[in-house]
């Protein structure tokens, strides 16, 4: 979609930039969890070319992935950005590093975890970036807060709304 002239996205109408619609998840289970989340969200709010439009309520959840650890505080935010998916991922990693995030154990404890769930309707599968985020349809800690702020967003691969995906997961969990 971009012209290659700059790292920002160009819209269909010449030089007017078009902001991408993104949903990102955030979580923490170490230290002052709420402060880490608040600081990460504020870091996005102050990022040039990013506009945070909505933030879900924080949700206390059990750890995912089988590693013994403390409960998580999770949520989802909606933003518009001129950053490319790769630039947005780099910015999320900068914010994680500012929170002293260490990547030692896969699915292990972390001060701050920020991930891109959706970037417009793009489908990206590279070694460093998977959009839509892998396996989100099986994670209630992603679907519940996303349903709060974007229930009718349609998954570009599964062709179901977030609300439909959440209802299917809840029905499966109740069997």
C-alpha positions in Angstrom: 0.0 0.0 0.0 2.9 2.4 0.7 4.8 4.1 -2.0 8.2 3.3 -0.7 8.9 7.1 -0.3 8.5 7.1 3.5 7.8 4.8 6.4 4.2 6.2 6.7 1.2 4.8 4.9 -0.3 6.6 1.9 -4.0 6.5 1.3 -5.8 6.1 -2.0 -6.1 9.9 -2.5 -2.6 11.0 -3.2 -0.4 12.3 -0.4 -3.0 12.2 2.3 -1.9 9.6 4.8 -4.3 6.9 5.9 -4.2 5.7 9.4 -4.3 2.0 10.0 -6.8 0.5 12.4 -5.1 -1.7 15.0 -6.0 -3.8 18.0 -3.2 -4.6 20.5 -3.2 -6.7 23.6 -1.3 -5.9 26.8 -0.5 -7.8 29.9 1.6 -8.0 33.1 2.2 -10.4 35.9 5.2 -9.0 37.7 5.6 -6.2 40.1 3.1 -3.3 40.0 1.1 -4.8 37.1 -1.3 -1.8 36.8 1.5 0.7 36.7 3.4 -1.3 34.0 0.2 -1.4 31.9 -0.7 2.3 32.5 2.9 3.3 31.6 2.9 1.1 28.4 -0.5 2.6 27.3 0.8 6.1 28.0 3.9 5.4 26.0 1.7 4.6 23.0 -0.4 7.7 23.6 2.7 9.8 23.3 4.1 8.0 20.3 4.0 10.2 17.2 1.7 8.9 14.5 -0.3 6.8 17.0 -3.7 7.7 18.4 -5.1 5.4 21.2 -8.9 5.5 20.7 -10.1 3.0 23.3 -8.8 0.9 26.2 -10.6 -2.0 27.7 -11.1 -2.6 31.4 -8.2 -4.5 32.9 -9.0 -8.2 33.4 -7.4 -10.5 36.0 -6.6 -13.9 34.4 -4.8 -17.1 35.0 -1.5 -17.7 33.2 -1.6 -19.3 29.7 0.8 -21.9 28.5 1.4 -24.1 31.5 4.2 -22.1 33.3 3.7 -21.8 37.0 3.5 -18.0 37.8 1.3 -15.2 39.2 -2.0 -14.1 37.8 -2.0 -11.7 34.9 -3.6 -8.3 34.4 -4.7 -8.1 30.7 -6.5 -5.9 28.3 -6.8 -4.7 24.7 -6.5 -1.3 23.2 -7.7 0.2 19.9 -5.5 2.6 18.0 -5.0 4.3 14.7 -1.5 4.7 13.4 0.6 5.8 10.4 3.4 3.4 11.5 3.9 0.3 9.5 3.2 -3.1 11.2 7.0 -3.5 11.7 7.5 0.0 13.1 4.6 -0.5 15.5 6.1 -3.8 16.6 9.4 -2.1 17.2 7.7 0.6 19.2 5.9 -2.1 21.3 9.3 -3.7 22.0 10.8 -0.4 23.0 8.0 0.1 25.5 8.5 -3.5 26.8 12.2 -2.8 27.2 11.5 0.5 29.1 9.5 -1.8 31.6 12.6 -4.1 31.9 10.9 -6.9 30.1 13.0 -10.0 29.9 12.3 -12.8 27.4 13.7 -15.8 29.3 10.9 -18.3 29.4 8.3 -18.7 26.6 4.9 -17.8 28.1 6.8 -17.0 31.3 6.4 -14.1 33.7 6.8 -10.5 32.4 6.6 -6.9 33.5 4.9 -5.9 30.3 3.7 -7.8 27.2 2.4 -5.9 24.2 1.3 -7.6 21.0 -0.4 -6.6 17.8 -3.6 -8.6 17.3 -4.9 -7.0 14.1 -3.5 -4.4 11.7 -6.3 -3.3 9.4 -7.3 -6.5 7.6 -3.7 -7.4 6.8 -2.4 -11.0 7.0 1.3 -11.1 7.8 3.3 -14.2 8.6 7.0 -13.6 9.0 9.5 -15.0 11.6 9.1 -11.9 13.7 5.4 -10.9 13.1 2.2 -12.8 12.9 -1.0 -10.8 12.2 -3.7 -11.7 13.0 -2.1 -12.9 16.3 -1.8 -16.7 16.5 -4.3 -18.6 18.5 -6.2 -15.6 19.8 -9.5 -17.4 19.2 -8.6 -19.7 22.0 -7.6 -17.1 24.6 -10.4 -15.6 26.6 -8.0 -13.1 28.1 -7.7 -11.6 24.6 -11.3 -12.1 23.4 -13.1 -10.7 26.5 -11.5 -7.3 26.6 -11.5 -7.1 22.7 -15.3 -7.8 22.8 -15.6 -4.9 25.1 -14.1 -2.3 22.7 -14.5 -4.0 19.2 -17.2 -6.7 19.3 -18.0 -6.4 15.6 -14.5 -6.4 14.2 -14.3 -9.3 11.8 -11.3 -11.6 11.9 -9.8 -11.5 8.4 -8.9 -15.2 8.3 -11.7 -16.8 10.3 -14.4 -14.5 8.9 -16.1 -14.2 12.3 -16.6 -11.2 14.6 -14.8 -11.0 17.9 -18.2 -11.4 19.6 -18.8 -14.6 17.7 -15.4 -16.0 18.5 -15.9 -15.2 22.2 -19.3 -16.9 22.3 -17.8 -20.0 20.6 -15.0 -20.2 23.0 -17.3 -19.8 26.0 -19.6 -22.5 24.7 -16.6 -24.8 24.1 -15.3 -24.1 27.7 -18.8 -24.9 29.1 -18.9 -28.4 27.5 
